[in-house]
Amino acid sequence: MLLTITYREKPATDLGYLLHKHPARPQVFEQSFGKVYVFYPKAEPEECTAAMLLDVNPIDLARGKVGSGFGGLFDYINDRPYAASSFLSTALARVYGSAMSGSCKDRPELAAKPLPLEVHLTNLPCRSETDKLKQIFEPLGYAVSYVEHGLDERFPNWGMSDYVDLTLKGTVRLADLLNHLYVLIPVFDRQKHYWMGEDEVDKLLTHGGDWLKTHPEMRWITRRYFNRKKSYVGSALRQLVSEEEAETGITEEPEADTLVADTGDLDVPPASEQTAEAVAEPIPEKKARRKPLNDQRLDAVVQAVRDCGAASVADLGCGEGQLLRRLLPEMQITRLVGMDVSTVALARAESRLKLERKAELIRNKLTLFQGALTYRDQRLESFDCACVVEVVEHMDPDRLPAFARTVFLHAAPKTVILTTPNRSYNKNYEALTEGKLRHPDHRFEWSKEEFTAWAEAICRDYGYNVRLSWIGETDADGQQPTQMGVFTKCG
């Protein structure tokens, strides 16, 4: 897939400063899905064109790249290597990240003002929605043109392709242009190459919050950006418009041609293996505006950290850093550690936390490292608090004693905050048949009584007191989906 940006005001080669890519030096960026090439097919004072070419490896996508920790995501026959898709959005953020933020040390005045720019994008999926191209891009200030292609010139009766070559011309800030493309390319494609998590709402608001609020197609864009996942659509709309206005966008019925859900993240289970609480949460009354369970859970953990007054906190099994992102701004915390057994998850956490954009005081208090919770690790000792959020259920039951010794005997923080699913609530998930667990990697799930008994045994064996609580919507039997124990060291 190919994206070009052209600037035609002297000196046009200033485009290189704005993109932070020198016109005389072609560059290659290795990505998990292939390679990104950045080069300038034309770099003259009167006209300068920057090109981004994505070379997506279809074999890696189908088989799973050796050493990357993910399995195959797509059939061997698929359009991902050549269609403008979320791969291109990801490349834009990673390669042109500084330009997207609007920063340019050498030409700050140029970065801050609208420029006459022309964008050419090949093979944008439209699927009979070419009318939407003008409806979406014209309100942002672009003149829109596109070229359609027949499926095969030898067989005109086959009709037209689902893909168009799109050209946009407008006088806009370069940063705004890149953010428009980042959000809107996957909106037209209707798929993402990774499984969407809670941080996807933050991405939309970061890249689209300023212009999306006033866009006449705001609701359509938001629904399509999240592939009509109601919890994420609702969360985003409630931050873009008033609560009352947001309800219209949340309850609106999906269109008849809704595609299947996302194909799965490169480094986590695909959509067929999503957690039950992610894909089958009980549907509340339409009038209810319920915060997603994961938000409720993380809010409860952060509040417990505040309540215990911890200055040093270890997030054990930190995954991609959702809890770390919430703990970083807490001023009472001066030392923060994230540990996970997966180096891939740690790399994602580092990327998504965007530490390079944060103040030095915030950036310097966080450390990420790889480790396992079933072996003693001196790096975990001397913390005020350890958080173990939705982790223990991924361990084999016979490894739990080793986990308990590692955390409660050897690390022995003053406070341990632990959450885990409540199996007794699973009957509320329509997608779960009896006896099934919420995630294919869960080795067990405790009932409320089993969790209580385990927590009491921990206190007896390792000298802790525990305060138990439950998180989430209460069902008719008084059960809630998440259970939490806050363990406090005696003495």
ChimeraX attribute file (.defattr): number of C-alpha atoms within 10 A of each C-alpha:
attribute: neighborCount
match mode: 1-to-1
recipient: residues
	/A:1	20
	/A:2	19
	/A:3	20
	/A:4	19
	/A:5	22
	/A:6	22
	/A:7	22
	/A:8	18
	/A:9	16
	/A:10	12
	/A:11	14
	/A:12	17
	/A:13	24
	/A:14	20
	/A:15	27
	/A:16	17
	/A:17	18
	/A:18	24
	/A:19	22
	/A:20	18
	/A:21	19
	/A:22	19
	/A:23	23
	/A:24	12
	/A:25	9
	/A:26	13
	/A:27	14
	/A:28	14
	/A:29	13
	/A:30	11
	/A:31	15
	/A:32	13
	/A:33	21
	/A:34	17
	/A:35	16
	/A:36	22
	/A:37	17
	/A:38	22
	/A:39	20
	/A:40	22
	/A:41	14
	/A:42	16
	/A:43	22
	/A:44	15
	/A:45	14
	/A:46	13
	/A:47	16
	/A:48	23
	/A:49	23
	/A:50	23
	/A:51	19
	/A:52	23
	/A:53	17
	/A:54	25
	/A:55	17
	/A:56	21
	/A:57	15
	/A:58	22
	/A:59	16
	/A:60	20
	/A:61	24
	/A:62	16
	/A:63	15
	/A:64	19
	/A:65	18
	/A:66	9
	/A:67	7
	/A:68	13
	/A:69	13
	/A:70	20
	/A:71	20
	/A:72	17
	/A:73	21
	/A:74	19
	/A:75	12
	/A:76	13
	/A:77	9
	/A:78	12
	/A:79	14
	/A:80	17
	/A:81	18
	/A:82	16
	/A:83	22
	/A:84	26
	/A:85	26
	/A:86	23
	/A:87	23
	/A:88	23
	/A:89	19
	/A:90	16
	/A:91	22
	/A:92	20
	/A:93	17
	/A:94	15
	/A:95	20
	/A:96	18
	/A:97	18
	/A:98	15
	/A:99	23
	/A:100	24
	/A:101	18
	/A:102	18
	/A:103	19
	/A:104	17
	/A:105	10
	/A:106	12
	/A:107	13
	/A:108	13
	/A:109	10
	/A:110	18
	/A:111	23
	/A:112	15
	/A:113	12
	/A:114	15
	/A:115	16
	/A:116	14
	/A:117	21
	/A:118	20
	/A:119	21
	/A:120	17
	/A:121	21
	/A:122	19
	/A:123	22
	/A:124	21
	/A:125	23
	/A:126	19
	/A:127	14
	/A:128	11
	/A:129	11
	/A:130	16
	/A:131	9
	/A:132	13
	/A:133	16
	/A:134	16
	/A:135	14
	/A:136	20
	/A:137	20
	/A:138	15
	/A:139	14
	/A:140	19
	/A:141	13
	/A:142	20
	/A:143	15
	/A:144	17
	/A:145	14
	/A:146	18
	/A:147	11
	/A:148	15
	/A:149	15
	/A:150	15
	/A:151	15
	/A:152	12
	/A:153	11
	/A:154	8
	/A:155	9
	/A:156	10
	/A:157	10
	/A:158	11
	/A:159	12
	/A:160	16
	/A:161	16
	/A:162	17
	/A:163	24
	/A:164	22
	/A:165	17
	/A:166	18
	/A:167	19
	/A:168	21
	/A:169	19
	/A:170	19
	/A:171	16
	/A:172	18
	/A:173	18
	/A:174	25
	/A:175	23
	/A:176	20
	/A:177	22
	/A:178	22
	/A:179	22
	/A:180	18
	/A:181	19
	/A:182	25
	/A:183	21
	/A:184	22
	/A:185	21
	/A:186	25
	/A:187	23
	/A:188	23
	/A:189	20
	/A:190	24
	/A:191	22
	/A:192	22
	/A:193	21
	/A:194	19
	/A:195	19
	/A:196	19
	/A:197	15
	/A:198	14
	/A:199	14
	/A:200	15
	/A:201	21
	/A:202	14
	/A:203	14
	/A:204	18
	/A:205	18
	/A:206	12
	/A:207	21
	/A:208	21
	/A:209	15
	/A:210	12
	/A:211	15
	/A:212	20
	/A:213	16
	/A:214	13
	/A:215	16
	/A:216	12
	/A:217	15
	/A:218	18
	/A:219	21
	/A:220	14
	/A:221	21
	/A:222	27
	/A:223	23
	/A:224	20
	/A:225	25
	/A:226	25
	/A:227	24
	/A:228	23
	/A:229	18
	/A:230	16
	/A:231	19
	/A:232	23
	/A:233	24
	/A:234	26
	/A:235	20
	/A:236	23
	/A:237	24
	/A:238	18
	/A:239	14
	/A:240	21
	/A:241	14
	/A:242	10
	/A:243	14
	/A:244	9
	/A:245	12
	/A:246	19
	/A:247	19
	/A:248	13
	/A:249	19
	/A:250	25
	/A:251	13
	/A:252	12
	/A:253	9
	/A:254	14
	/A:255	8
	/A:256	6
	/A:257	6
	/A:258	11
	/A:259	11
	/A:260	10
	/A:261	18
	/A:262	18
	/A:263	18
	/A:264	24
	/A:265	18
	/A:266	22
	/A:267	18
	/A:268	16
	/A:269	20
	/A:270	20
	/A:271	18
	/A:272	12
	/A:273	14
	/A:274	18
	/A:275	18
	/A:276	18
	/A:277	21
	/A:278	16
	/A:279	16
	/A:280	15
	/A:281	18
	/A:282	14
	/A:283	11
	/A:284	10
	/A:285	8
	/A:286	10
	/A:287	8
	/A:288	9
	/A:289	15
	/A:290	16
	/A:291	13
	/A:292	17
	/A:293	18
	/A:294	17
	/A:295	14
	/A:296	15
	/A:297	22
	/A:298	19
	/A:299	15
	/A:300	18
	/A:301	24
	/A:302	17
	/A:303	12
	/A:304	19
	/A:305	26
	/A:306	16
	/A:307	9
	/A:308	15
	/A:309	14
	/A:310	20
	/A:311	17
	/A:312	19
	/A:313	26
	/A:314	27
	/A:315	23
	/A:316	23
	/A:317	24
	/A:318	26
	/A:319	23
	/A:320	23
	/A:321	25
	/A:322	18
	/A:323	20
	/A:324	22
	/A:325	16
	/A:326	14
	/A:327	22
	/A:328	20
	/A:329	12
	/A:330	14
	/A:331	11
	/A:332	14
	/A:333	20
	/A:334	16
	/A:335	18
	/A:336	22
	/A:337	20
	/A:338	26
	/A:339	24
	/A:340	21
	/A:341	16
	/A:342	18
	/A:343	17
	/A:344	19
	/A:345	20
	/A:346	22
	/A:347	15
	/A:348	14
	/A:349	21
	/A:350	16
	/A:351	14
	/A:352	15
	/A:353	18
	/A:354	11
	/A:355	17
	/A:356	10
	/A:357	10
	/A:358	13
	/A:359	9
	/A:360	10
	/A:361	11
	/A:362	18
	/A:363	15
	/A:364	13
	/A:365	14
	/A:366	19
	/A:367	13
	/A:368	19
	/A:369	15
	/A:370	14
	/A:371	19
	/A:372	15
	/A:373	24
	/A:374	16
	/A:375	13
	/A:376	18
	/A:377	14
	/A:378	10
	/A:379	13
	/A:380	22
	/A:381	17
	/A:382	15
	/A:383	21
	/A:384	20
	/A:385	26
	/A:386	30
	/A:387	25
	/A:388	21
	/A:389	22
	/A:390	19
	/A:391	18
	/A:392	23
	/A:393	20
	/A:394	15
	/A:395	16
	/A:396	11
	/A:397	13
	/A:398	8
	/A:399	12
	/A:400	15
	/A:401	11
	/A:402	15
	/A:403	19
	/A:404	19
	/A:405	19
	/A:406	21
	/A:407	23
	/A:408	23
	/A:409	17
	/A:410	16
	/A:411	20
	/A:412	24
	/A:413	24
	/A:414	19
	/A:415	26
	/A:416	26
	/A:417	22
	/A:418	21
	/A:419	26
	/A:420	23
	/A:421	29
	/A:422	22
	/A:423	23
	/A:424	18
	/A:425	19
	/A:426	25
	/A:427	15
	/A:428	18
	/A:429	17
	/A:430	15
	/A:431	17
	/A:432	16
	/A:433	10
	/A:434	9
	/A:435	9
	/A:436	16
	/A:437	19
	/A:438	23
	/A:439	19
	/A:440	14
	/A:441	14
	/A:442	18
	/A:443	13
	/A:444	18
	/A:445	22
	/A:446	17
	/A:447	18
	/A:448	20
	/A:449	11
	/A:450	13
	/A:451	21
	/A:452	18
	/A:453	12
	/A:454	12
	/A:455	21
	/A:456	16
	/A:457	13
	/A:458	20
	/A:459	17
	/A:460	11
	/A:461	12
	/A:462	16
	/A:463	16
	/A:464	22
	/A:465	17
	/A:466	20
	/A:467	13
	/A:468	15
	/A:469	13
	/A:470	20
	/A:471	21
	/A:472	18
	/A:473	18
	/A:474	12
	/A:475	13
	/A:476	8
	/A:477	8
	/A:478	9
	/A:479	21
	/A:480	22
	/A:481	23
	/A:482	23
	/A:483	24
	/A:484	26
	/A:485	22
	/A:486	23
	/A:487	25
	/A:488	20
	/A:489	16
	/A:490	12
	/A:491	6
